[in-house]
Amino acid sequence: MKKIVLLSSLLLLSVSSLRAQFNVGGMLKDKVNNRASNAVSHSMDQALDSVQYGHGGKDRKQTSPGTGTPSATSQPASQGNPPAVAQNDPSSVKAYQNYDFRAGDKIIFDDNFATDADGEFPAHWDLQSGQAVINKFDGSPSFLLTDGNYCIVQPRMKSKSYLTRNFSVEYDTYQQSGAYGMMIFFKDSLGESMDVYCSASSADWNGPSTTGKRLSGTLPQELAGSNYYNHWHHLAIVFKNDQLKVYVDQYRVLTVPHCDMNPAFLTCGGIGNQTNPIIFKNFRVADGASMNMLDELYTSGHFVTHGIHFDVNSATLKPESMGVINDVVNYMKLHADLKLEIDGHTDSDGGDELNQELSEQRAASVKEAIVSGGIDATRLSTKGYGASKPIAANDTPENKAQNRRVEFIKQ
């Protein structure tokens, strides 16, 4: 009888021990999956990031949140709608008063996925691995990378070497808690690669294998952790004469003084699955990021910018437009006698009357932003030309993006 009691006690202790182990495992999994929303320390974030985002170029493997093992890639791409998301409050233009990102002026690639059918693969992209699909997300067409470790997509370009010594990359991204962010891989003609990855804690750059360099920049508190997840964010990358800078919303979060390579083209990707896909939209690559447009204003009396963005079919300025607008404000403050005409232009999509009205309203919005910066309204005038003065054929997304522009003319 004593032996039976003793054996029962040992069994109970074993069961309790196993239960405790499973509970600890569950806690660790929850810790990884919810590290930002639970406000874990920055040092813990860095340690967890080193697990999910190791260094080593194209052979590097991300791991699934909370598992410590590579994620499975056997599930088919989702053709349905993604989970409902909370509406993000738009960033105020005022918050971007010190924003110093400058987009390139010549559009190389531009896609807002507006012409792609829901549930299909976008026409202007190629798929290298995994699965991906266009779906309406938070009310707008977005590109969802739904399956793969890694899922890799890239813009369809006529030339494989389309990046120059000065270029910019911009896109909007939405990272659900438990999901991975998107990686941008820059590759040169010799096979070398470097990449940029933004997460809820930091922006990371992994240099070419020939250098072994790696740099990381911490996101400010206003963006980090739970403030990053489940919101749209605007990411911008500028490459200028071997230097690279990364911006998240209004903040510059990472500077790489020397990349030691000349990128020729790029691809995008990472780990995506149907529950937590990688999500992005409004992807644009532009050439000429080193151009000082205000020098052009001084020498020729006008300049054209594609760095002022608006909401689709709207005159509402996107906050990232403040980089160019801040330049104009500062230039006008230095030249107190300068007066400018602001001209709005659209592409040919939509009716002539609508485009005319939209171009006028957009020019007025730019004027209002400049006046808010401290410039007297009497020094500014506005005109709208709709689609009547194209600078490119309205036959491709890139050419249409060229035609959607704002011009400043010295009076």
C-alpha positions as CSV (number, residue, x, y, z in Angstrom):
1,M,0.0,0.0,0.0
2,K,2.9,2.4,0.9
3,K,4.5,1.6,-2.5
4,I,1.2,2.5,-4.3
5,V,1.0,5.8,-2.4
6,L,4.6,6.6,-3.1
7,L,4.2,5.7,-6.8
8,S,1.1,7.9,-7.0
9,S,3.0,10.8,-5.4
10,L,5.9,10.5,-7.9
11,L,3.4,10.5,-10.8
12,L,1.7,13.6,-9.5
13,L,5.1,15.3,-9.2
14,S,6.0,14.4,-12.7
15,V,2.7,15.7,-14.1
16,S,3.2,18.9,-12.2
17,S,6.7,19.3,-13.4
18,L,5.7,18.7,-17.1
19,R,2.8,21.2,-16.7
20,A,5.1,23.8,-15.3
21,Q,7.5,23.3,-18.2
22,F,4.7,23.7,-20.7
23,N,3.5,26.9,-18.8
24,V,7.0,28.3,-19.0
25,G,7.2,27.5,-22.7
26,G,3.9,29.2,-23.3
27,M,5.1,32.3,-21.3
28,L,8.2,32.4,-23.4
29,K,6.2,32.1,-26.6
30,D,3.9,34.9,-25.5
31,K,6.9,37.0,-24.5
32,V,8.3,36.7,-28.0
33,N,5.1,37.3,-29.8
34,N,4.1,40.2,-27.7
35,R,7.4,41.7,-26.7
36,A,6.6,45.2,-27.9
37,S,3.0,45.4,-26.8
38,N,4.1,44.2,-23.3
39,A,6.8,47.0,-23.2
40,V,9.8,44.7,-22.7
41,S,13.1,46.4,-22.3
42,H,15.2,47.6,-25.3
43,S,18.0,45.1,-24.4
44,M,15.5,42.2,-24.5
45,D,14.2,43.5,-27.8
46,Q,17.7,43.5,-29.2
47,A,18.3,40.0,-28.0
48,L,15.0,38.8,-29.5
49,D,15.8,40.6,-32.8
50,S,19.1,38.8,-33.0
51,V,17.2,35.5,-33.0
52,Q,14.6,36.4,-35.5
53,Y,16.9,38.4,-37.7
54,G,20.4,37.0,-37.9
55,H,23.2,38.3,-40.1
56,G,24.5,36.5,-43.2
57,G,23.1,37.8,-46.4
58,K,20.8,35.7,-48.7
59,D,21.4,32.5,-46.6
60,R,20.1,34.2,-43.4
61,K,16.9,32.6,-42.1
62,Q,14.3,34.5,-40.1
63,T,12.4,32.5,-37.5
64,S,8.8,32.4,-36.7
65,P,7.7,34.6,-33.8
66,G,7.8,32.5,-30.6
67,T,9.1,29.3,-32.2
68,G,12.9,29.7,-32.7
69,T,12.6,27.6,-35.8
70,P,12.2,28.5,-39.5
71,S,8.6,29.0,-40.4
72,A,6.7,26.6,-42.6
73,T,6.1,27.4,-46.2
74,S,3.6,24.8,-47.2
75,Q,0.4,26.9,-47.0
76,P,-1.1,28.3,-50.2
77,A,-1.4,32.0,-50.7
78,S,-4.6,33.6,-49.3
79,Q,-7.1,34.8,-51.8
80,G,-9.5,36.2,-49.2
81,N,-9.7,39.4,-47.3
82,P,-7.2,40.0,-44.4
83,P,-8.2,40.5,-40.8
84,A,-9.9,43.7,-40.0
85,V,-7.6,46.4,-38.6
86,A,-7.9,49.5,-36.5
87,Q,-7.8,52.8,-38.3
88,N,-4.6,54.8,-37.8
89,D,-4.8,58.4,-37.0
90,P,-2.9,60.3,-39.8
91,S,0.4,61.9,-38.8
92,S,0.1,65.7,-38.5
93,V,2.0,67.8,-41.0
94,K,3.4,69.8,-38.1
95,A,5.2,66.7,-36.8
96,Y,7.2,66.7,-40.1
97,Q,8.6,70.2,-39.7
98,N,12.2,68.9,-39.3
99,Y,11.8,66.1,-41.9
100,D,14.9,66.1,-44.1
101,F,14.2,63.3,-46.5
102,R,14.4,64.3,-50.2
103,A,13.0,61.9,-52.8
104,G,14.5,61.5,-56.2
105,D,12.9,63.6,-59.0
106,K,12.8,61.1,-61.8
107,I,10.4,58.3,-61.3
108,I,11.9,54.9,-62.0
109,F,9.1,52.7,-60.7
110,D,5.8,53.5,-59.2
111,D,2.9,51.3,-58.2
112,N,-0.1,52.0,-55.9
113,F,-1.9,48.7,-57.1
114,A,-5.0,50.7,-58.1
115,T,-5.3,48.9,-61.4
116,D,-4.8,45.3,-60.0
117,A,-7.8,43.1,-59.3
118,D,-8.4,42.0,-55.8
119,G,-7.1,38.5,-55.2
120,E,-4.6,38.5,-58.1
121,F,-0.9,38.9,-58.3
122,P,0.0,42.5,-59.3
123,A,0.9,43.1,-63.0
124,H,4.0,45.1,-62.5
125,W,5.8,42.7,-60.1
126,D,7.6,39.4,-60.4
127,L,7.5,36.6,-57.8
128,Q,10.8,34.8,-57.0
129,S,9.7,32.6,-54.2
130,G,6.7,32.1,-51.9
131,Q,3.2,33.4,-52.6
132,A,1.7,36.9,-52.7
133,V,-1.6,38.6,-53.6
134,I,-3.4,41.9,-53.9
135,N,-6.1,42.4,-51.3
136,K,-8.1,45.4,-50.0
137,F,-6.6,46.2,-46.6
138,D,-7.8,49.0,-44.4
139,G,-9.8,50.3,-47.4
140,S,-7.0,50.4,-50.0
141,P,-5.4,47.9,-52.4
142,S,-2.3,46.5,-50.8
143,F,0.4,43.9,-51.6
144,L,0.3,41.0,-49.2
145,L,3.2,38.5,-49.0
146,T,1.3,35.5,-47.6
147,D,3.6,32.5,-47.8
148,G,7.3,32.0,-47.8
149,N,10.6,31.9,-45.9
150,Y,11.5,34.0,-47.7
151,C,8.7,35.3,-50.0
152,I,10.6,37.5,-52.5
153,V,9.0,39.9,-55.0
154,Q,10.6,42.5,-57.2
155,P,9.5,45.2,-59.6
156,R,9.3,44.3,-63.3
157,M,11.8,46.4,-65.1
158,K,13.2,46.4,-68.6
159,S,16.7,46.8,-67.4
160,K,18.1,44.8,-64.5
161,S,20.5,47.6,-63.6
162,Y,18.2,50.6,-63.0
163,L,19.5,52.1,-59.7
164,T,22.1,54.9,-59.8
165,R,24.5,56.5,-57.4
166,N,21.6,58.6,-56.1
167,F,18.1,57.2,-55.6
168,S,15.3,57.0,-53.2
169,V,12.8,54.2,-52.2
170,E,9.5,54.9,-50.5
171,Y,6.5,52.7,-49.4
172,D,3.8,52.5,-46.8
173,T,3.7,49.4,-44.6
174,Y,1.5,47.9,-42.0
175,Q,2.9,45.4,-39.5
176,Q,0.5,43.4,-37.4
177,S,1.6,42.3,-34.0
178,G,3.1,38.9,-34.4
179,A,4.1,39.6,-38.1
180,Y,7.5,40.4,-39.6
181,G,8.4,43.6,-41.3
182,M,9.6,43.8,-44.9
183,M,13.2,43.6,-46.0
184,I,14.6,45.5,-48.9
185,F,17.5,43.7,-50.6
186,F,19.8,45.9,-52.7
187,K,22.0,43.9,-55.1
188,D,24.9,44.9,-57.3
189,S,26.0,43.6,-60.7
190,L,28.7,41.4,-59.1
191,G,26.3,39.5,-56.9
192,E,26.9,41.4,-53.6
193,S,23.9,42.3,-51.5
194,M,23.0,44.5,-48.6
195,D,19.6,44.8,-47.0
196,V,17.4,47.1,-44.8
197,Y,14.9,45.8,-42.3
198,C,12.6,47.8,-40.1
199,S,10.8,46.3,-37.1
200,A,9.0,47.7,-34.0
201,S,12.2,48.3,-32.2
202,S,14.9,49.3,-34.7
203,A,16.0,49.8,-38.3
204,D,18.8,47.4,-39.3
205,W,21.3,47.5,-42.2
206,N,23.3,44.5,-43.1
207,G,26.2,45.3,-45.4
208,P,27.8,43.3,-48.2
209,S,29.5,40.0,-47.2
210,T,32.9,41.5,-48.3
211,T,32.7,44.0,-45.4
212,G,30.8,42.1,-42.7
213,K,29.4,45.5,-41.5
214,R,26.1,45.8,-39.7
215,L,24.5,48.9,-38.2
216,S,21.3,49.4,-36.3
217,G,19.3,52.4,-35.3
218,T,16.7,52.4,-32.5
219,L,13.2,53.7,-33.2
220,P,12.1,56.7,-31.0
221,Q,9.7,55.9,-28.2
222,E,6.8,57.5,-30.2
223,L,7.2,54.8,-32.8
224,A,8.5,51.8,-31.0
225,G,6.7,48.7,-29.7
226,S,2.9,48.9,-29.5
227,N,3.0,52.3,-31.2
228,Y,4.5,50.7,-34.3
229,Y,2.3,47.6,-34.6
230,N,-1.2,47.8,-36.3
231,H,-0.6,51.2,-37.8
232,W,0.4,52.4,-41.3
233,H,3.9,53.8,-41.5
234,H,5.8,55.6,-44.3
235,L,9.3,54.2,-44.8
236,A,11.8,56.1,-46.9
237,I,15.3,55.1,-47.9
238,V,17.8,57.4,-49.7
239,F,21.1,56.4,-51.2
240,K,23.5,59.1,-52.1
241,N,27.1,58.6,-53.1
242,D,27.5,55.4,-51.0
243,Q,25.7,56.9,-48.0
244,L,22.3,55.4,-47.0
245,K,19.7,56.9,-44.7
246,V,16.5,55.3,-43.4
247,Y,13.3,57.2,-42.3
248,V,10.3,55.9,-40.5
249,D,7.5,58.5,-40.6
250,Q,8.9,61.8,-39.6
251,Y,12.1,60.4,-38.0
252,R,15.5,59.6,-39.5
253,V,16.3,56.4,-37.6
254,L,19.5,55.1,-39.3
255,T,22.5,56.5,-41.2
256,V,25.1,54.4,-42.9
257,P,28.0,56.6,-43.9
258,H,29.6,54.1,-46.3
259,C,27.8,51.1,-47.8
260,D,30.8,50.0,-49.9
261,M,28.8,48.9,-52.9
262,N,26.9,50.3,-55.8
263,P,23.3,48.9,-55.9
264,A,22.0,48.0,-59.4
265,F,18.5,46.7,-58.5
266,L,16.3,45.7,-55.5
267,T,14.0,43.0,-54.3
268,C,11.5,42.9,-51.4
269,G,10.4,40.2,-49.0
270,G,10.7,38.3,-45.8
271,I,8.6,35.8,-43.9
272,G,4.9,36.0,-44.6
273,N,1.9,33.8,-43.8
274,Q,-1.8,34.0,-44.2
275,T,-2.5,35.0,-40.6
276,N,0.3,37.6,-40.5
277,P,1.3,38.6,-44.0
278,I,3.8,41.3,-44.9
279,I,1.7,44.3,-46.1
280,F,2.8,47.3,-48.2
281,K,1.5,49.7,-50.7
282,N,2.4,52.9,-52.6
283,F,5.9,51.6,-53.6
284,R,8.1,54.1,-55.5
285,V,11.7,54.2,-56.6
286,A,13.1,57.5,-58.0
287,D,16.4,58.7,-59.4
288,G,18.2,61.9,-58.6
289,A,18.1,62.0,-54.8
290,S,21.1,64.2,-54.7
291,M,19.5,67.0,-56.8
292,N,19.1,70.3,-55.1
293,M,15.9,71.6,-56.7
294,L,16.3,75.0,-55.2
295,D,19.5,75.5,-57.1
296,E,17.4,74.9,-60.2
297,L,15.0,77.6,-59.1
298,Y,17.9,80.0,-58.7
299,T,19.4,79.2,-62.1
300,S,16.4,78.6,-64.3
301,G,13.5,80.3,-62.4
302,H,11.5,77.2,-61.8
303,F,11.7,73.6,-60.5
304,V,9.5,70.5,-60.7
305,T,9.1,68.2,-57.8
306,H,7.5,64.7,-57.4
307,G,8.3,64.8,-53.7
308,I,5.0,66.4,-52.7
309,H,2.4,63.6,-52.2
310,F,-1.3,63.7,-51.8
311,D,-3.9,61.2,-50.8
312,V,-5.5,59.4,-53.8
313,N,-8.0,61.6,-55.6
314,S,-7.6,64.2,-52.9
315,A,-5.9,67.5,-52.2
316,T,-4.9,66.3,-48.7
317,L,-1.1,66.5,-48.3
318,K,0.7,63.5,-47.1
319,P,3.1,64.4,-44.2
320,E,6.2,63.2,-46.0
321,S,5.7,66.1,-48.4
322,M,7.1,68.4,-45.8
323,G,10.7,67.6,-46.8
324,V,10.3,69.6,-50.0
325,I,8.0,72.2,-48.5
326,N,10.4,72.9,-45.7
327,D,13.1,73.6,-48.3
328,V,10.8,76.1,-50.0
329,V,9.9,77.8,-46.8
330,N,13.6,78.1,-45.7
331,Y,14.6,79.4,-49.2
332,M,11.9,82.0,-49.2
333,K,12.9,83.2,-45.7
334,L,16.5,83.7,-47.0
335,H,15.2,85.6,-50.1
336,A,12.6,88.0,-48.7
337,D,11.9,89.5,-52.2
338,L,11.1,86.1,-53.8
339,K,7.6,85.4,-55.0
340,L,6.5,82.0,-56.3
341,E,3.7,80.6,-58.4
342,I,2.6,77.1,-57.4
343,D,1.3,75.0,-60.3
344,G,-0.6,71.7,-59.8
345,H,-0.6,69.0,-62.4
346,T,-2.4,65.6,-62.6
347,D,-2.2,62.5,-64.8
348,S,-5.0,61.8,-67.4
349,D,-7.0,59.3,-65.2
350,G,-10.5,60.6,-64.6
351,G,-12.4,63.4,-66.3
352,D,-10.9,66.7,-67.4
353,E,-13.1,68.8,-65.1
354,L,-12.3,66.7,-62.1
355,N,-8.5,66.8,-62.8
356,Q,-8.7,70.5,-63.3
357,E,-10.4,71.0,-60.0
358,L,-8.1,68.6,-58.2
359,S,-4.9,70.3,-59.5
360,E,-6.2,73.7,-58.3
361,Q,-7.0,72.3,-54.9
362,R,-3.6,70.6,-54.6
363,A,-1.8,73.8,-55.5
364,A,-3.8,75.6,-52.8
365,S,-2.9,72.9,-50.2
366,V,0.8,73.4,-50.9
367,K,0.4,77.2,-50.5
368,E,-1.4,76.7,-47.2
369,A,1.4,74.5,-45.9
370,I,4.1,77.1,-46.9
371,V,2.1,79.9,-45.3
372,S,1.9,77.8,-42.2
373,G,5.7,77.7,-42.2
374,G,5.8,81.5,-41.8
375,I,5.7,82.8,-45.4
376,D,3.3,85.7,-46.2
377,A,0.4,84.5,-48.4
378,T,0.9,87.6,-50.7
379,R,4.2,86.1,-51.9
380,L,2.4,83.0,-53.3
381,S,0.0,82.4,-56.1
382,T,-1.5,79.2,-57.4
383,K,-2.7,77.7,-60.7
384,G,-4.1,74.3,-61.7
385,Y,-3.6,72.7,-65.1
386,G,-5.2,69.3,-64.6
387,A,-3.8,66.9,-67.2
388,S,-3.3,69.5,-69.9
389,K,0.5,69.8,-69.7
390,P,1.9,66.3,-69.5
391,I,5.7,65.8,-69.4
392,A,5.3,62.1,-70.3
393,A,2.9,59.8,-72.0
394,N,0.1,58.6,-69.7
395,D,0.7,55.0,-70.7
396,T,2.5,53.5,-67.7
397,P,2.4,53.9,-63.9
398,E,5.8,55.5,-64.0
399,N,4.8,58.0,-66.7
400,K,1.6,58.9,-64.9
401,A,3.6,59.5,-61.7
402,Q,5.8,61.8,-63.7
403,N,2.8,63.8,-64.7
404,R,1.5,64.1,-61.2
405,R,3.7,66.9,-60.0
406,V,4.0,70.3,-58.4
407,E,5.9,73.1,-60.1
408,F,7.3,76.3,-58.5
409,I,7.9,79.2,-60.8
410,K,9.8,82.4,-59.8
411,Q,7.7,85.5,-60.4
